[in-house]
Amino acid sequence: SKLGLPGDMRPDSINPATNTSFINTDFGLGFHASSALLQGIQDKAMGRSTEINGAVIPARSDNDTGNNPHNPMYGIARAGADGSLLSLIGSNSSDSGGNSMAPAMLIDPSIRPTKVDRPSDVTGMVDTGQLIGVLGQDDAVAVMESIERISKMKLDNVDTRVTADAVIKDLVRCGYVKAADIADRFGDPSTLDPSLDPDIVGGGGIFSQNEFNNDSEFRKTASVMKMVVNGFAGAGTISMGGYDYHTGDRATGELRDLRAGRCIGACLEYAARANNGGGVPLMIYVFSDGSVFSNGMTDDSQAGGGKGVWTGDNSSTACSFFLVYNPGSRPILLGAGPAEQALHQQIGYFRGDGSVETSATPAANQVNLLVETVILNYMALHNEQNNFSTLFPNHGLGNAALMDSLTAFNAIVSGTI
């Protein structure tokens, strides 16, 4: 009951409604069959289930604080993720792009995440003011290129009297060139607008117009996924608030999990629709600061579903997980058979009392090592795990054999895409 399930709803119990267990593996990774998070993912991405797999990492972190160094984005960027417009984005105006911190040793101020949590944040990235409206895109680009050349001629005749004279001039010139290039490629900001993308919003879209208009979390998700899936940004963070849900019932948490699941499913579905329907690979990492526990009392309301009431915070029941979409086929777990593959799909384990076994893996008791484990798995999907020690020489994941045990999947692409 500590994990919120009465005895007759344990995963290995028989569900009288289906005469099967409560374990659902539609998306490769096992979910409880009545999971609201699972239902949300199914709502948006059920048709892609055979192309998705996932892994879970039992790992504790402190409750209700942004001080957990959970965010892996700087490490993902160091591993090679980059975008045609910018490297990183996030829905919070913070150094990590989210609520939780990034590990200090990974932070690179030069690629600090740009805040994106609504469609106007996306279109605003390529705002050229009135220039294109007055001149048209081609003429506007020509004017901007001319400005770059005139500025270069002027700068060539200026002595800044500083040691880095050439570097400063080159940076100024690059700024003009980049502005002209952005105007050339994205002169019409509507091409970036998630609210105008028929795959995202509308009759055939992932979100109905009503869903999109009335839920800021869906608009936030649409904005970030539009940028990342299309390669405009290398990686993005979507931070969702209100999940500290020990509210004296179970229903509140279930409804919020359903909402989060729909956001996760939307990202997976959009990745499948990208590339003119050919799809692009996508890894989604789900984490939270700390966790909750139940005292065994149940919520028998319709939304509560007879599950345990979330009573209070408990970091020992926490875990993080990631899902991977691979166009055309389900990502394949490492391991020679089902028993070995299970060890790669669940990296670590819980004790009999429902608490994380903190000695099971390096990730289990140190959040910064959890982040390193996630980055290692990201690199392994690109067949670049052997470069991990070179890029992160001070890592704490041990030798090659231990790192192999912390890796879930075989590669799905070769190198950075």
ABEGO torsion letter per residue (X at the ends): XAAGBBAAABAABBBAAAGBBABBAAAGBBBBAABAAAAAAAAAAAAAAAABBBBBBBBBBBBGBAABBABAAAAAAAAGBBBAABABBBABBBAAGBABBBBAAABBAAABBBBBABAAAAAAAABAEAAAAAAEAAAAAAAAAAAAAAAAAAAAABBAGBAAAAAAAAAAAAAAAAAAAAAAAAABAAAABAAABAAABEAABABBAAAAAABAAAAAAAAAAAAAAAGABABBBBBBBGABABAGBAAAAAAAAAAAAAAAAAAAAAAAABGGGAEBBBBBBBBBBEBBBBAGBBBABAAAGGBBBBABBBAAABBBBBBBBBBGBBBBBBEABAAAAAAAABBEBBBAAGBBBAAABAAAABAAAAAAAAAAAAAAAAGAAAAAAAABAABAAEBAAAAAAABABBBABBEBX
